[in-house]
Amino acid sequence: MKKKIKKINAAILIIGNEILSGRTQDKNVAFISNWLNTKCGISVNEVRIIPDVEKVIVKNIQILSKKFNYVFTTGGIGPTHDDITAKSISKAFKVKYEYHKEAYAILEKYYGKKKFNDGRKKMAKMPMGSKLIYNPSSAAPGFITKNIISLPGVPSILNSMIENCKKYLIKGIKIHSNTISLYTVESNISKQLGLIQKKYKKFVDIGSYPFFRLGKIGVAIVTRSTSLKKLKSVNIELIKLIKKKKIVILKI
Amino acid sequence: MKKKIKKINAAILIIGNEILSGRTQDKNVAFISNWLNTKCGISVNEVRIIPDVEKVIVKNIQILSKKFNYVFTTGGIGPTHDDITAKSISKAFKVKYEYHKEAYAILEKYYGKKKFNDGRKKMAKMPMGSKLIYNPSSAAPGFITKNIISLPGVPSILNSMIENCKKYLIKGIKIHSNTISLYTVESNISKQLGLIQKKYKKFVDIGSYPFFRLGKIGVAIVTRSTSLKKLKSVNIELIKLIKKKKIVILKI
């Protein structure tokens, strides 16, 4: 399955009222995106956060699974009534929602026959044909259904499972990146930065991000490219610009 | 403009490669959503995070502006080449992208005529007919265009501007919420919780969220409703269930 091909992309679908309402700060987007970028050469091109509502989940799964190579879902695979991710994915693809034999066996062994109640059994129900993503923290597995990878919402559990997703993913081409942090304001360099971006339009993405550190205003210039050579050329031009403007470099 | 009507909703559109790539942890979703909930009675029903790509921004603005009462955008309103939110909103609504006179005057005064360069002037360009959202931190205003409210991406600046959005918003009905934190596992209460949710389906949303604290596993049960009376009834039933199961309450 693994072969090096260009530009593989993904979307992340965060399922959960607790994130939408602002009660809980999401941490999974940054973690998954970073991991996909650095370990798999996969770019996340869209994220959506949606409520625990079946028809909303179904529609988003259908749209995103067509639009992107992979869709990572987080949340909604636990034992309670508001955990409806697996059922909704079954509906989205019109496949049966049924017990996965291996998942059932894993959970039964983990909890013991006596404590394997209905709520826990629910965590073994998945769209027909799903493959398991093993969970070294708390047993209940994630699963992959077509191009949808379903993971839990609790960050520490998700983090412990992420490496187990790797075998299902086709690797993309590595994206190199470089950051230069400066003590300056964006508008001091915005014109020249725009010209450099224009020159390297097809090869390098240049992002400019203001920040505050120890009471000073700064700008981080982030360059990203699949070509290490083009990335270096851009960074040489950036350093020239910075020297010409006599800007203090904080970090390179 | 202000009148009490039921269920006003909103979407948040986070514009920025730095959030998508995982380089920067988003903090604006939780902040805006919390503020809308508690101060305006407005629920956030969807969040999208998208790249700094014009056609993607245009399409998302068109879709979300039809689907929700309000759309809050964050990011892309600074002076650099990758700041294309205002231009994209103009294209989405097919209106002119032009200098806003008052914004121009504010910025010119703030920077002084000599230092008011092209990058800074760009921050005064907006979709025709936009109204300003004043910025007490760094002068460059946000703006509202039809039902789209555009704010900056830097959390501290956004936070300082949020109260200035209020006058443009129709208030919704207040959503009350209550949280009970327990030392238990979800599957211990999932069945009964499901039955209570079923009984109050139309009136109260019950969410169940596992957590880890000091090495112990817990569950936060969050109830939300526009009716304080129904919320109280549900919570009485929850307390009964908790006592029956002899579960330790951590916080109520």
Chai-1 contact restraints between the chains, C-beta under 6 A:
chainA,res_idxA,chainB,res_idxB,connection_type,confidence,min_distance_angstrom,max_distance_angstrom,comment,restraint_id
A,N17,B,G207,contact,1.0,0.0,6.0,A-B,restraint_1
A,E18,B,G207,contact,1.0,0.0,6.0,A-B,restraint_2
A,E18,B,Y209,contact,1.0,0.0,6.0,A-B,restraint_3
A,L20,B,V44,contact,1.0,0.0,6.0,A-B,restraint_4
A,S21,B,S33,contact,1.0,0.0,6.0,A-B,restraint_5
A,G22,B,A30,contact,1.0,0.0,6.0,A-B,restraint_6
A,G22,B,S33,contact,1.0,0.0,6.0,A-B,restraint_7
A,G22,B,N34,contact,1.0,0.0,6.0,A-B,restraint_8
A,Q25,B,A30,contact,1.0,0.0,6.0,A-B,restraint_9
A,A30,B,G22,contact,1.0,0.0,6.0,A-B,restraint_10
A,A30,B,Q25,contact,1.0,0.0,6.0,A-B,restraint_11
A,S33,B,S21,contact,1.0,0.0,6.0,A-B,restraint_12
A,S33,B,G22,contact,1.0,0.0,6.0,A-B,restraint_13
A,N34,B,G22,contact,1.0,0.0,6.0,A-B,restraint_14
A,V44,B,L20,contact,1.0,0.0,6.0,A-B,restraint_15
A,E46,B,I50,contact,1.0,0.0,6.0,A-B,restraint_16
A,V47,B,I49,contact,1.0,0.0,6.0,A-B,restraint_17
A,R48,B,R48,contact,1.0,0.0,6.0,A-B,restraint_18
A,I49,B,V47,contact,1.0,0.0,6.0,A-B,restraint_19
A,I50,B,E46,contact,1.0,0.0,6.0,A-B,restraint_20
A,G78,B,E186,contact,1.0,0.0,6.0,A-B,restraint_21
A,P79,B,E186,contact,1.0,0.0,6.0,A-B,restraint_22
A,P79,B,S187,contact,1.0,0.0,6.0,A-B,restraint_23
A,P79,B,S190,contact,1.0,0.0,6.0,A-B,restraint_24
A,T80,B,E186,contact,1.0,0.0,6.0,A-B,restraint_25
A,T80,B,S190,contact,1.0,0.0,6.0,A-B,restraint_26
A,T80,B,L193,contact,1.0,0.0,6.0,A-B,restraint_27
A,T80,B,S208,contact,1.0,0.0,6.0,A-B,restraint_28
A,H81,B,G194,contact,1.0,0.0,6.0,A-B,restraint_29
A,H81,B,Q197,contact,1.0,0.0,6.0,A-B,restraint_30
A,D82,B,G207,contact,1.0,0.0,6.0,A-B,restraint_31
A,N117,B,S187,contact,1.0,0.0,6.0,A-B,restraint_32
A,D118,B,K191,contact,1.0,0.0,6.0,A-B,restraint_33
A,G119,B,S187,contact,1.0,0.0,6.0,A-B,restraint_34
A,G119,B,S190,contact,1.0,0.0,6.0,A-B,restraint_35
A,R120,B,S187,contact,1.0,0.0,6.0,A-B,restraint_36
A,V154,B,P210,contact,1.0,0.0,6.0,A-B,restraint_37
A,E186,B,G78,contact,1.0,0.0,6.0,A-B,restraint_38
A,E186,B,P79,contact,1.0,0.0,6.0,A-B,restraint_39
A,E186,B,T80,contact,1.0,0.0,6.0,A-B,restraint_40
A,S187,B,P79,contact,1.0,0.0,6.0,A-B,restraint_41
A,S187,B,N117,contact,1.0,0.0,6.0,A-B,restraint_42
A,S187,B,G119,contact,1.0,0.0,6.0,A-B,restraint_43
A,S187,B,R120,contact,1.0,0.0,6.0,A-B,restraint_44
A,S190,B,P79,contact,1.0,0.0,6.0,A-B,restraint_45
A,S190,B,T80,contact,1.0,0.0,6.0,A-B,restraint_46
A,S190,B,G119,contact,1.0,0.0,6.0,A-B,restraint_47
A,K191,B,D118,contact,1.0,0.0,6.0,A-B,restraint_48
A,L193,B,T80,contact,1.0,0.0,6.0,A-B,restraint_49
A,G194,B,H81,contact,1.0,0.0,6.0,A-B,restraint_50
A,Q197,B,H81,contact,1.0,0.0,6.0,A-B,restraint_51
A,G207,B,N17,contact,1.0,0.0,6.0,A-B,restraint_52
A,G207,B,E18,contact,1.0,0.0,6.0,A-B,restraint_53
A,G207,B,D82,contact,1.0,0.0,6.0,A-B,restraint_54
A,S208,B,T80,contact,1.0,0.0,6.0,A-B,restraint_55
A,Y209,B,E18,contact,1.0,0.0,6.0,A-B,restraint_56
A,P210,B,V154,contact,1.0,0.0,6.0,A-B,restraint_57
